[in-house]
Amino acid sequence: MPGGLTDTETLSVTSPQTFKQTYECFSEIFLQNGLEQIWQDVIAFVVQPGVEFGETEVTYYDREKAKNLCDTLKDYPDIIFEGHSTDYQPAEKLKQMVDDGVKILKVGPALTFFQREALFALEMIEKELLGERDEQLSNFSDVLDDEMLKEPSNWKNYYHGDKEHLKLMRGFGVSDRCRYYMTKEQVVLSMDRLIFNLNKIKIPYSVLSQYMPVQAALVHSGNLPPDVESLIRSRITDCIDDYLAAIGIL
């Protein structure tokens, strides 16, 4: 399961035999129940092409290991694959997957991971610029962690280790379990405070470059507004752009 692996485990690629058996089984059941027309609407099967992520590490796509699985598509010209858990794959790996027939790229935690990353970076900027002033700081990362400790059900089965490691994973775990707490009232209030604090000042280029270098370059070149909401969206877009490039939109 996503987030349930240790960093030392290796996943085997879903076998061609399993895919063929699954296809034939579903095809038979649909046809036996008079659902031929609906079966024609089936365009993809979810497969595990050897990509996954654990607490801190990512297993990257290896097209050689996935070759036998992807080659089975030659016998099923109307079917493509949906890749399970393609989060955090480099752009070139995503493109390889699409070229090999994994044309639907499932992504989820990576998007909220980069949102969280942007918020943590902005909190560091807030501390740098406002920490010595008589200001009400957001304390965003502490507020988020407090909420996670109050209701551990969304992360306790995914992270393992001592107290220090668990704290690190709550904030930085690749499975991004903190996404389930972003709508908590106190977290939202803290996020709003962070955005308010930084939008009322001008973030110097040098400070923004330290914590959000890609966004700093875009602001510096006039290609990104300097408001905090735009900075957050831009960080998330960094991830989305890799997927758009893989499917040929960018």
C-alpha positions as CSV (number, residue, x, y, z in Angstrom):
1,M,0.0,0.0,0.0
2,P,1.2,3.6,-0.6
3,G,3.0,4.8,2.5
4,G,3.0,1.3,4.0
5,L,6.4,0.2,2.7
6,T,9.7,0.5,4.5
7,D,12.5,2.3,2.6
8,T,14.4,-1.0,2.1
9,E,11.6,-3.0,0.5
10,T,11.5,-3.6,-3.3
11,L,8.3,-3.9,-5.2
12,S,7.9,-6.5,-8.0
13,V,6.2,-5.4,-11.1
14,T,2.6,-6.6,-11.7
15,S,3.0,-9.7,-13.9
16,P,1.7,-10.0,-17.4
17,Q,0.0,-13.2,-16.4
18,T,-2.0,-11.4,-13.7
19,F,-3.1,-8.7,-16.1
20,K,-4.2,-11.2,-18.8
21,Q,-6.1,-13.3,-16.2
22,T,-7.8,-10.2,-14.9
23,Y,-8.7,-8.9,-18.3
24,E,-10.2,-12.3,-19.3
25,C,-12.1,-12.7,-16.1
26,F,-13.7,-9.2,-16.3
27,S,-14.4,-9.6,-20.0
28,E,-16.2,-12.9,-19.4
29,I,-18.3,-11.6,-16.5
30,F,-19.3,-8.5,-18.5
31,L,-20.3,-10.5,-21.6
32,Q,-22.1,-13.1,-19.5
33,N,-24.3,-10.4,-18.0
34,G,-25.2,-8.8,-21.3
35,L,-22.9,-5.8,-20.8
36,E,-21.0,-5.9,-24.1
37,Q,-21.6,-2.2,-24.8
38,I,-20.4,-1.2,-21.3
39,W,-17.3,-3.4,-21.7
40,Q,-16.4,-1.4,-24.9
41,D,-16.2,1.7,-22.7
42,V,-13.4,0.1,-20.5
43,I,-10.2,1.8,-21.6
44,A,-7.6,1.1,-18.9
45,F,-6.5,-1.3,-16.2
46,V,-4.7,-0.1,-13.1
47,V,-1.3,-1.8,-12.8
48,Q,1.7,-1.6,-10.5
49,P,4.6,-0.9,-12.9
50,G,7.2,-0.9,-10.2
51,V,6.8,2.6,-8.8
52,E,6.0,3.3,-5.2
53,F,7.0,5.4,-2.2
54,G,7.7,4.7,1.4
55,E,8.2,7.0,4.4
56,T,11.1,8.9,2.9
57,E,12.2,7.2,-0.3
58,V,10.8,6.7,-3.8
59,T,11.1,3.6,-6.0
60,Y,11.6,5.0,-9.5
61,Y,10.2,3.5,-12.8
62,D,12.5,1.0,-14.4
63,R,11.3,0.4,-17.9
64,E,13.4,-2.8,-18.3
65,K,11.7,-4.4,-15.3
66,A,8.3,-3.2,-16.6
67,K,8.9,-4.3,-20.2
68,N,7.2,-7.7,-20.1
69,L,4.1,-6.1,-18.5
70,C,3.9,-3.3,-21.0
71,D,4.5,-5.5,-24.0
72,T,1.3,-7.3,-23.2
73,L,-0.6,-4.2,-24.5
74,K,0.3,-5.3,-28.0
75,D,-2.3,-8.0,-27.7
76,Y,-4.9,-5.5,-26.3
77,P,-4.9,-2.5,-28.7
78,D,-7.9,-0.9,-27.1
79,I,-6.5,-0.9,-23.6
80,I,-4.0,1.3,-21.9
81,F,-2.6,1.1,-18.3
82,E,-3.2,3.4,-15.4
83,G,-0.1,3.6,-13.2
84,H,-0.7,3.3,-9.5
85,S,1.1,5.8,-7.3
86,T,3.2,7.7,-9.8
87,D,3.9,10.4,-7.3
88,Y,7.4,11.9,-7.1
89,Q,8.6,10.3,-10.3
90,P,11.0,12.5,-12.2
91,A,9.8,14.0,-15.4
92,E,11.8,11.7,-17.6
93,K,10.4,8.7,-15.8
94,L,6.8,9.9,-16.3
95,K,7.5,10.3,-20.0
96,Q,8.9,6.8,-20.2
97,M,5.8,5.4,-18.6
98,V,3.5,7.2,-21.0
99,D,5.6,6.0,-24.0
100,D,5.5,2.4,-22.6
101,G,1.7,2.4,-22.4
102,V,1.1,3.7,-18.9
103,K,-0.9,6.6,-20.2
104,I,-3.0,7.4,-17.1
105,L,-0.7,8.7,-14.4
106,K,-2.3,8.6,-10.9
107,V,-1.0,11.3,-8.6
108,G,-2.3,12.5,-5.3
109,P,0.0,13.0,-2.3
110,A,2.7,14.7,-4.4
111,L,0.4,17.7,-5.0
112,T,-0.4,18.2,-1.3
113,F,3.3,17.5,-0.4
114,F,4.4,20.4,-2.4
115,Q,1.6,22.6,-1.0
116,R,2.9,21.7,2.5
117,E,6.5,22.3,1.3
118,A,5.5,25.8,0.2
119,L,3.8,26.6,3.5
120,F,6.8,25.4,5.5
121,A,9.1,27.5,3.3
122,L,6.9,30.6,3.7
123,E,6.8,30.0,7.5
124,M,10.6,30.2,7.5
125,I,10.4,33.4,5.5
126,E,7.9,34.8,8.0
127,K,10.2,34.0,10.9
128,E,13.2,35.6,9.1
129,L,11.3,38.8,8.3
130,L,8.9,39.2,11.2
131,G,10.3,37.1,14.0
132,E,12.0,40.0,15.7
133,R,9.0,42.3,15.4
134,D,6.0,42.5,17.7
135,E,3.9,40.4,15.4
136,Q,1.5,37.5,15.8
137,L,3.3,34.7,13.9
138,S,1.5,31.8,12.3
139,N,3.6,29.0,13.9
140,F,2.1,27.0,11.1
141,S,4.3,23.8,11.4
142,D,3.7,23.6,15.2
143,V,0.0,24.1,14.8
144,L,-0.2,21.4,12.1
145,D,1.8,19.0,14.3
146,D,-0.4,19.7,17.3
147,E,-3.5,18.8,15.3
148,M,-1.8,15.6,14.1
149,L,-1.0,14.6,17.7
150,K,-4.5,15.2,18.8
151,E,-5.9,12.9,16.2
152,P,-3.2,10.4,15.2
153,S,-5.5,8.0,13.3
154,N,-4.6,9.3,9.9
155,W,-0.8,8.7,10.3
156,K,0.0,6.3,13.1
157,N,-0.3,3.2,10.9
158,Y,2.0,4.7,8.2
159,Y,5.0,6.0,10.2
160,H,7.2,3.9,12.4
161,G,10.1,4.6,14.7
162,D,11.1,6.6,17.7
163,K,9.7,9.9,18.9
164,E,12.1,12.0,16.8
165,H,11.5,10.1,13.6
166,L,7.7,10.2,14.0
167,K,7.8,14.0,14.4
168,L,10.0,14.2,11.3
169,M,7.6,12.0,9.3
170,R,4.5,13.9,10.4
171,G,6.0,17.0,8.7
172,F,8.0,15.6,5.9
173,G,6.8,12.0,5.2
174,V,6.6,11.3,1.5
175,S,3.1,9.8,1.9
176,D,2.1,13.2,3.2
177,R,-0.4,12.1,5.8
178,C,-0.6,15.7,7.1
179,R,-2.8,16.5,4.1
180,Y,-5.7,15.1,6.1
181,Y,-5.3,17.9,8.7
182,M,-5.1,20.9,6.4
183,T,-8.8,21.7,6.8
184,K,-8.8,21.6,10.6
185,E,-10.0,24.9,12.0
186,Q,-6.7,25.7,13.8
187,V,-4.6,24.8,10.8
188,V,-6.7,27.0,8.5
189,L,-6.5,29.9,10.9
190,S,-2.7,29.5,11.1
191,M,-2.5,29.3,7.3
192,D,-4.6,32.4,7.0
193,R,-2.3,34.2,9.5
194,L,0.8,33.2,7.5
195,I,-0.7,34.5,4.3
196,F,-1.9,37.7,5.9
197,N,1.5,38.4,7.5
198,L,3.5,37.9,4.4
199,N,1.1,39.7,2.0
200,K,1.4,42.9,4.0
201,I,5.1,43.1,3.4
202,K,7.4,42.9,0.4
203,I,9.5,39.7,0.5
204,P,13.1,40.5,-0.5
205,Y,14.3,38.6,-3.5
206,S,17.3,37.3,-1.6
207,V,15.1,35.8,1.2
208,L,12.6,34.3,-1.2
209,S,15.5,32.8,-3.3
210,Q,16.8,31.1,-0.1
211,Y,13.6,29.2,0.6
212,M,11.7,29.1,-2.8
213,P,14.4,29.6,-5.5
214,V,12.3,28.5,-8.5
215,Q,9.5,30.9,-7.5
216,A,12.0,33.7,-6.7
217,A,13.3,33.4,-10.3
218,L,9.8,33.6,-11.7
219,V,9.0,36.6,-9.6
220,H,12.3,38.2,-10.5
221,S,11.6,37.8,-14.2
222,G,8.1,39.2,-13.9
223,N,6.4,35.8,-14.7
224,L,4.8,35.3,-11.3
225,P,3.0,37.8,-9.0
226,P,4.8,38.1,-5.6
227,D,1.7,37.5,-3.5
228,V,1.7,34.5,-1.2
229,E,-1.2,32.6,-2.8
230,S,0.6,32.8,-6.2
231,L,3.8,31.4,-4.6
232,I,1.9,28.4,-3.2
233,R,0.1,27.7,-6.4
234,S,3.4,28.0,-8.4
235,R,5.1,25.4,-6.1
236,I,2.3,22.9,-6.7
237,T,2.4,23.7,-10.5
238,D,6.1,22.6,-10.5
239,C,4.8,19.1,-10.0
240,I,1.8,19.3,-12.3
241,D,3.9,20.6,-15.1
242,D,5.9,17.3,-15.1
243,Y,2.7,15.4,-15.7
244,L,1.5,17.7,-18.4
245,A,4.9,17.4,-20.2
246,A,4.7,13.6,-19.9
247,I,1.4,13.5,-21.7
248,G,2.5,16.0,-24.3
249,I,0.5,19.1,-23.3
250,L,3.6,21.1,-22.4
